[in-house]
Amino acid sequence: MFNRRRITAALIGLIVLVLAGWFVKDGISGDDTKSSSTPASSSAQAKPSGAAKGKVAGEDSGLPVKPLTGLPSQASDTWKLIEAGGPYPYPRNDDVTFQNREKVLPAKNSGYYREYTVKTPGSPDRGARRLVTGTGKELYYTEDHYKSFVVVDPSR
């Protein structure tokens, strides 16, 4: 009886270890492909250049692409502030590092992303809408507080 329990416990432990290793391997290999898919640039908050006609920075992330004009008008207002370097409506919360804890955006080093509030009319606080920029000139928008994002094409 004692040997059966030990064997069962050992098998369960082995299964747990195999599954944990599989999840860790999958997470690491998934992060590596994501982080190497977008080239970094030294310019932090410039508009995407038209060097590759039709290419939008961040579109290789697999997220849907939307024109800036297809977002709420407050997103355009926030984009204009970003291009101008501020001032921002929430100075303690805007132009700060976005940690990407939800891992919806491509995995990058700390400090790669910056976030900005997109005002929500009628909201008593900052609301859930944000623009997030990447140092590779990407622009992302979320309307549900980081649960989902779209790539923004600011030229349209």
Backbone bond lengths (Angstrom), bond angles and torsions (degrees), N, CA, C in turn:
res aa  C-N    CA-C-N  psi(-1)  N-CA   C-N-CA  omega(-1)  CA-C   N-CA-C  phi
1 M - - - 1.459 - - 1.525 110.49 -
2 F 1.341 115.69 -43.28 1.455 120.41 -178.83 1.536 111.28 -64.73
3 N 1.339 117.06 -37.98 1.460 120.77 179.37 1.524 111.72 -67.60
4 R 1.322 117.90 -36.27 1.470 121.49 178.58 1.524 110.75 -62.83
5 R 1.317 116.62 -42.85 1.464 120.50 179.30 1.528 110.61 -63.73
6 R 1.312 116.30 -42.36 1.461 119.91 179.65 1.527 111.01 -64.51
7 I 1.308 117.07 -42.23 1.463 120.85 179.39 1.530 110.22 -65.78
8 T 1.322 117.01 -43.31 1.472 120.89 178.78 1.518 110.44 -62.56
9 A 1.336 117.07 -44.88 1.462 120.58 179.13 1.528 110.67 -63.52
10 A 1.331 117.31 -39.81 1.460 120.84 179.19 1.527 110.82 -65.11
11 L 1.326 117.49 -41.95 1.467 121.06 178.64 1.528 111.84 -64.56
12 I 1.321 116.36 -42.58 1.469 119.96 178.24 1.530 109.57 -63.70
13 G 1.311 116.80 -42.99 1.462 120.54 177.68 1.519 112.00 -61.16
14 L 1.325 116.37 -41.13 1.453 121.22 178.60 1.530 110.89 -63.78
15 I 1.305 117.13 -43.16 1.466 121.59 178.76 1.522 110.17 -62.25
16 V 1.332 116.65 -44.19 1.469 120.62 178.86 1.526 110.28 -61.11
17 L 1.319 117.84 -43.78 1.465 121.33 179.22 1.527 111.66 -63.31
18 V 1.317 117.36 -42.63 1.469 120.70 179.23 1.521 110.18 -63.11
19 L 1.331 116.81 -45.62 1.461 119.95 179.12 1.523 111.52 -63.94
20 A 1.315 117.93 -42.69 1.467 121.36 179.06 1.530 110.07 -62.08
21 G 1.322 117.33 -43.01 1.461 120.81 177.96 1.517 112.10 -63.28
22 W 1.308 116.09 -38.77 1.467 120.59 178.70 1.528 110.58 -63.82
23 F 1.342 117.45 -45.71 1.461 120.80 179.55 1.529 111.09 -64.91
24 V 1.310 117.69 -41.66 1.458 120.66 179.45 1.526 109.96 -64.68
25 K 1.318 118.10 -45.51 1.457 121.95 179.53 1.525 110.22 -61.44
26 D 1.309 116.52 -44.49 1.464 121.29 179.96 1.522 109.98 -62.98
27 G 1.329 118.21 -42.16 1.463 121.81 179.33 1.517 112.09 -65.41
28 I 1.325 117.17 -41.48 1.466 120.41 -179.38 1.516 110.69 -69.00
29 S 1.317 117.77 -47.15 1.470 119.05 -178.95 1.513 111.03 -67.25
30 G 1.318 119.01 -32.99 1.461 121.58 176.94 1.509 111.08 -67.74
31 D 1.341 118.53 -39.50 1.458 121.84 179.11 1.518 111.13 -67.56
32 D 1.341 117.64 -38.81 1.457 120.60 -178.78 1.516 111.61 -63.65
33 T 1.334 116.68 -42.14 1.454 118.02 -179.54 1.508 110.77 -68.94
34 K 1.315 117.54 -36.68 1.451 120.24 179.61 1.511 111.06 -67.57
35 S 1.338 117.13 -44.03 1.458 119.31 -174.37 1.519 111.97 -71.70
36 S 1.310 118.79 -26.06 1.454 119.09 -179.40 1.513 112.25 -92.33
37 S 1.319 118.46 -2.62 1.455 120.13 -175.36 1.514 113.47 -82.92
38 T 1.333 118.72 -19.15 1.453 121.01 -178.20 1.517 109.32 -118.73
39 P 1.332 117.72 117.04 1.455 118.44 -179.88 1.514 111.39 -68.05
40 A 1.326 116.62 140.90 1.462 121.21 179.06 1.515 109.40 -86.07
41 S 1.309 115.21 155.96 1.458 121.47 178.66 1.504 108.62 -132.55
42 S 1.316 117.16 156.46 1.457 118.99 -179.31 1.516 112.01 -81.95
43 S 1.315 118.31 -16.81 1.456 121.30 179.63 1.514 109.45 -86.62
44 A 1.336 116.85 121.33 1.456 120.34 -169.71 1.513 114.50 -78.40
45 Q 1.335 119.58 -47.72 1.442 118.02 -169.31 1.517 112.68 -132.35
46 A 1.296 115.68 39.00 1.453 119.42 177.81 1.516 109.41 -86.33
47 K 1.312 114.66 159.68 1.451 120.18 175.32 1.516 109.28 -68.44
48 P 1.345 118.22 148.29 1.451 118.78 176.67 1.525 109.87 -59.20
49 S 1.317 115.90 135.43 1.459 119.25 -179.29 1.514 109.82 -79.36
50 G 1.291 116.11 156.40 1.447 121.06 179.67 1.513 111.96 -89.44
51 A 1.347 118.18 21.88 1.454 121.83 -176.91 1.524 111.13 -56.05
52 A 1.315 117.23 -47.35 1.454 120.50 176.03 1.517 106.68 -103.94
53 K 1.316 115.62 100.41 1.454 120.60 -174.17 1.529 110.32 -55.67
54 G 1.334 115.24 130.53 1.454 120.48 178.17 1.515 114.06 86.22
55 K 1.325 118.11 -10.98 1.460 120.57 179.46 1.520 109.40 -86.14
56 V 1.317 115.29 134.72 1.457 121.57 176.64 1.521 107.02 -114.69
57 A 1.328 116.36 128.18 1.459 120.19 178.68 1.521 109.18 -57.55
58 G 1.318 116.73 127.43 1.457 121.84 178.98 1.514 114.28 98.27
59 E 1.336 118.13 -10.49 1.459 119.00 -176.97 1.521 112.35 -66.42
60 D 1.332 117.46 -22.13 1.465 120.12 178.18 1.532 112.22 -76.26
61 S 1.331 117.33 1.42 1.468 121.45 177.66 1.521 111.95 -73.84
62 G 1.333 116.77 -15.73 1.458 120.03 -177.46 1.521 113.11 89.76
63 L 1.320 117.16 -5.05 1.465 121.39 178.31 1.526 109.09 -80.13
64 P 1.334 117.73 153.07 1.466 119.43 177.33 1.529 111.00 -63.53
65 V 1.326 115.96 149.82 1.462 121.79 179.44 1.520 108.40 -107.33
66 K 1.340 116.02 132.97 1.466 121.65 178.05 1.515 109.13 -129.60
67 P 1.328 116.68 145.73 1.469 118.33 174.04 1.527 109.74 -72.46
68 L 1.324 116.28 151.37 1.464 120.54 177.76 1.521 110.22 -58.30
69 T 1.329 116.58 -35.17 1.469 120.24 -179.98 1.528 112.19 -68.69
70 G 1.330 117.66 -14.70 1.469 121.45 177.76 1.514 113.58 -87.90
71 L 1.328 116.56 -1.25 1.467 121.60 178.93 1.521 109.03 -100.14
72 P 1.329 118.10 168.50 1.470 120.01 175.30 1.529 110.61 -55.65
73 S 1.317 116.96 148.17 1.465 121.48 -176.50 1.529 112.13 -58.33
74 Q 1.318 117.43 -27.56 1.466 120.34 179.68 1.534 111.17 -65.55
75 A 1.336 117.78 -26.13 1.467 120.43 176.94 1.527 110.07 -66.29
76 S 1.333 116.98 -39.40 1.472 120.65 176.28 1.521 110.45 -64.29
77 D 1.327 116.41 -39.75 1.474 120.06 177.54 1.527 110.42 -60.66
78 T 1.330 116.56 -44.22 1.466 120.84 179.87 1.524 110.26 -65.70
79 W 1.340 117.83 -40.80 1.462 121.05 178.98 1.535 110.91 -60.96
80 K 1.326 116.36 -39.76 1.470 120.00 177.86 1.528 110.50 -62.88
81 L 1.328 116.81 -39.99 1.468 120.44 177.27 1.532 111.04 -64.53
82 I 1.338 116.37 -40.42 1.468 120.19 179.40 1.526 109.67 -62.18
83 E 1.326 115.74 -45.97 1.473 119.36 179.92 1.526 111.90 -62.50
84 A 1.328 116.03 -34.07 1.467 120.65 -179.44 1.526 112.37 -82.92
85 G 1.336 117.50 -10.23 1.464 120.65 -178.22 1.515 113.66 80.40
86 G 1.335 117.20 20.93 1.462 122.12 177.47 1.515 111.02 104.47
87 P 1.290 118.52 -171.49 1.474 128.68 2.49 1.533 111.14 -75.27
88 Y 1.312 114.83 153.63 1.452 121.66 -176.22 1.517 110.81 -104.27
89 P 1.343 116.67 150.20 1.471 119.67 -177.38 1.536 113.54 -66.39
90 Y 1.319 117.28 -25.65 1.461 121.46 179.12 1.538 107.86 -125.61
91 P 1.326 117.93 78.00 1.468 121.07 -172.18 1.528 114.97 -58.29
92 R 1.307 117.96 -27.62 1.471 119.98 178.75 1.519 112.37 -78.88
93 N 1.349 116.75 -20.18 1.453 120.62 -175.12 1.526 114.11 -114.42
94 D 1.323 117.49 -15.52 1.458 120.83 -179.08 1.519 110.48 -98.50
95 D 1.334 115.33 151.95 1.463 122.66 -177.53 1.528 110.60 59.69
96 V 1.339 115.01 40.42 1.462 121.54 175.80 1.523 108.44 -116.72
97 T 1.314 116.42 161.53 1.453 121.26 -179.68 1.522 110.92 -63.22
98 F 1.329 115.41 130.17 1.463 122.29 173.39 1.521 106.71 -94.98
99 Q 1.320 117.17 123.53 1.462 122.25 -172.58 1.526 114.72 -80.82
100 N 1.324 118.33 -17.90 1.470 122.30 -178.35 1.533 111.43 57.39
101 R 1.330 116.54 39.50 1.472 121.14 -179.29 1.524 112.02 -62.19
102 E 1.326 116.52 -29.77 1.459 120.88 -178.56 1.525 111.51 -75.75
103 K 1.327 116.42 -15.45 1.464 123.63 178.37 1.527 112.90 60.49
104 V 1.335 116.73 32.62 1.465 120.63 176.79 1.533 109.30 -83.37
105 L 1.328 117.13 -35.41 1.461 121.46 177.50 1.529 108.88 -85.17
106 P 1.334 116.84 160.64 1.470 118.59 177.57 1.527 111.69 -55.96
107 A 1.318 116.31 140.63 1.465 121.92 -178.44 1.522 109.78 -67.67
108 K 1.323 115.65 128.15 1.466 123.01 179.51 1.520 108.42 -140.30
109 N 1.322 115.50 168.71 1.467 120.60 177.11 1.515 110.50 -65.79
110 S 1.323 115.63 156.87 1.464 121.72 177.41 1.525 109.66 -58.39
111 G 1.308 116.00 136.79 1.453 121.18 -179.55 1.519 114.05 94.10
112 Y 1.321 117.40 -6.98 1.473 121.34 -178.10 1.526 111.22 -68.55
113 Y 1.336 116.47 -39.72 1.464 121.21 -176.72 1.525 111.41 -104.02
114 R 1.351 115.97 147.74 1.469 122.87 173.56 1.524 106.93 -127.86
115 E 1.329 116.48 147.34 1.467 119.45 -178.04 1.519 112.13 -120.37
116 Y 1.347 113.97 154.60 1.459 122.31 -176.70 1.522 108.88 -143.56
117 T 1.312 116.44 142.24 1.457 122.31 179.70 1.521 110.40 -77.38
118 V 1.332 115.54 134.20 1.463 121.95 168.82 1.518 104.87 -104.53
119 K 1.319 116.11 114.53 1.466 120.08 -175.74 1.521 111.38 -56.22
120 T 1.334 114.61 143.56 1.453 121.97 176.65 1.520 107.44 -116.78
121 P 1.357 117.58 109.06 1.468 119.67 -178.76 1.528 111.55 -55.73
122 G 1.312 115.85 134.72 1.463 121.37 177.94 1.517 114.36 84.42
123 S 1.329 118.15 -6.92 1.459 120.62 -179.61 1.528 109.56 -81.26
124 P 1.330 117.94 134.50 1.471 120.49 179.82 1.536 112.44 -75.54
125 D 1.345 117.09 -10.46 1.463 120.34 179.92 1.534 109.01 -133.15
126 R 1.299 118.30 -159.50 1.460 122.23 -177.84 1.524 112.44 -66.40
127 G 1.304 117.91 -20.55 1.460 120.06 -177.20 1.517 110.90 77.15
128 A 1.322 116.31 -170.92 1.461 121.39 -173.55 1.523 113.79 -104.83
129 R 1.316 117.72 -5.88 1.461 120.30 -172.63 1.530 111.41 -88.59
130 R 1.352 115.62 135.78 1.460 121.36 -179.31 1.528 110.82 -143.60
131 L 1.322 114.59 152.05 1.456 122.27 164.08 1.522 106.04 -107.30
132 V 1.322 116.56 138.57 1.458 122.17 178.08 1.524 107.24 -125.95
133 T 1.324 116.12 128.59 1.457 120.73 178.03 1.521 109.51 -108.00
134 G 1.325 115.14 153.46 1.458 121.56 174.53 1.512 109.68 -118.46
135 T 1.319 116.89 155.43 1.458 119.58 -179.65 1.521 112.09 -68.20
136 G 1.323 117.61 -13.31 1.459 121.73 174.06 1.515 111.84 -87.83
137 K 1.336 116.89 20.14 1.466 125.76 177.53 1.525 113.67 72.55
138 E 1.331 117.57 16.88 1.448 120.49 177.00 1.526 109.94 -75.43
139 L 1.331 114.91 152.90 1.457 121.58 174.76 1.520 106.90 -135.98
140 Y 1.332 115.96 124.16 1.462 122.28 -178.97 1.518 109.11 -122.67
141 Y 1.334 116.01 152.83 1.463 121.95 177.88 1.519 108.62 -130.31
142 T 1.333 115.65 137.45 1.462 121.66 172.05 1.515 108.34 -128.67
143 E 1.319 115.80 138.01 1.460 120.07 176.69 1.520 111.32 -109.38
144 D 1.337 116.38 -2.72 1.459 120.81 -175.61 1.536 112.17 -125.96
145 H 1.325 115.79 37.23 1.463 123.01 176.00 1.520 112.03 52.70
146 Y 1.340 115.88 58.84 1.453 125.63 170.54 1.528 115.38 77.10
147 K 1.329 119.12 5.42 1.468 118.95 177.55 1.521 110.77 -73.23
148 S 1.327 116.54 -34.34 1.454 120.71 177.81 1.529 108.58 -146.04
149 F 1.320 115.41 156.01 1.459 121.80 -179.79 1.522 110.02 -135.78
150 V 1.324 115.31 158.07 1.444 122.14 166.37 1.525 106.86 -126.42
151 V 1.325 116.12 151.07 1.454 121.60 172.14 1.524 106.60 -79.65
152 V 1.317 117.02 134.96 1.461 121.02 -178.34 1.528 109.48 -105.17
153 D 1.317 114.69 132.25 1.461 121.22 173.01 1.522 107.01 -98.42
154 P 1.337 118.37 99.36 1.459 120.04 -175.36 1.532 113.58 -72.20
155 S 1.324 117.35 -11.31 1.463 119.81 179.68 1.531 112.18 -82.84
156 R 1.322 116.54 -8.39 1.476 119.47 179.56 1.507 110.07 -119.86
